Amino acid sequence: MNLPNYFLADLPPEATFSHQMIEDACRTLKRNREQYLTNRNTASLVRLIASVCDNWLDPEYPFRKYALHHGPKETGFSAAILAAGLDGFFKQVTAESLNALMVQELGHARRLDEPCATNEELKAQRAAMVTGPELLVHITGGCLPNPVLTSIILGLLVRSAQFVKCASGTSFLPRLFAHSLYEADGKLGSCLEIAEWKGGNAHLEKALFHEADCVTATGNDETLAEIKKHVPSRTRFLGYGHRVSFGYVTHQVLSSFSFKKVVARAANDVVAWNQLGCLSPHVIYVETGGSMSPEGFAEMLAEELAKREQSEPRGDLPPESAATISSRRAFYEVRAAHSPETRHWCSENSTAWTVIYEAEPRFQLSCLNRFIYVKSITGLTEALQNADTVRGKVSTVGLAATEERMQEMVTQLANWGVTRVCPLGKMQEPPFLWRHDGRPALGDLVTWTDWEQT
């Protein structure tokens, strides 16, 4: 399969971009939008997006086959991890989920087509419609494709021309997805640009931001602050900063009948995308008082990760990442030798996986790539007290609890500032209706026009 040069990211790695190239690309995108996208109705866009995403679930789909064949070299993820990650994402994007998202955030599935009214608005003789930005610019961060693919889909729904500037070395999957859209509808594909260059190129980004009506950016807080400084005040800026997540297991679910399932679900969250996303757990808190101790849970998790390495290998790491894991392991090997409250398990002759058990409950940042802490805890209040250093930065908590405790715990987590609670084992599979960082992902892009009829 030979990909045509439709996008800037298709050019050879040695290609250089100029201020004029970026400016011309943005203006072409705007013209194409006016011709091919602005007057599309929502129903047709939903059908097209859902159809393309469904194609990505087909093992014989050429773009999927290309992704799984070349992806390990291009992304560092093994083919098994890529296949699982792509399935987890694309199965969420259906016509039903896209329509449900618009109803959830806009109140009506046709709000992007024409003035519409909910029952409450009808009573007040009011209606409203929404419009998206003319040019939507995405500055991506991190190596996971899901946030970028989501941004592209949302941009299509709001009828925006889009320029996606990928972080260095991360354009492979977004570019393939853009090509799959282009193949399905070339006119629609011409409203999308994918490019890649090293961040901090003020010359190129000045041209990009000058043409943009809305800029979304993902990265650490320092990167977002720097980007925002260069975005014109008239341009909407939506920043998604660094977040962390953790798992929590109550003692009631660690009965002799269920603990194997709970351990397997915890392993799902560690293995998914090699634990590299903001939704991946750094720590799994395990309550004392169950049929299985937190230390026993850690040991079983290590056994499960060893099995997963056979069926879903992590893949190779850059030398600096492997060195970080080795150094962290050495620290805990010494600590475990001198303290019965610390234990560690790890893969032999590789850095493929690591489990650290500590009775000390302080939240710990993992070095990721399947390096997970298991901490002993007496209850959720104690866990949150020990995670106070990351309060306001926690995205997701993967929860394994009985129905009797679930609502009370979710309420406590929400009041503490957690923006998403899901079942353990599903941390890296948020539904498409998920509110990213607690914000309406689609709703933040649009501008409302209210129509008061009397």
PyMOL commands that set and color helices and strands:
alter all, ss='L'
color gray80, all
select helices_A, chain A and resi 8-10+19-36+42-55+62-75+79-90+95-106+119-123+146-157+172-184+186-189+202-211+221-230+251-253+259-275+294-311+319-338+380-386+388-390+403-416+436-438
alter helices_A, ss='H'
color red, helices_A
select strands_A, chain A and resi 126-131+135-139+161-166+192-196+214-218+236-240+244-249+281-287+342-346+354-358+371-377+394-400+420-423+447-452
alter strands_A, ss='S'
color yellow, strands_A
deselect
rebuild
show_as cartoon
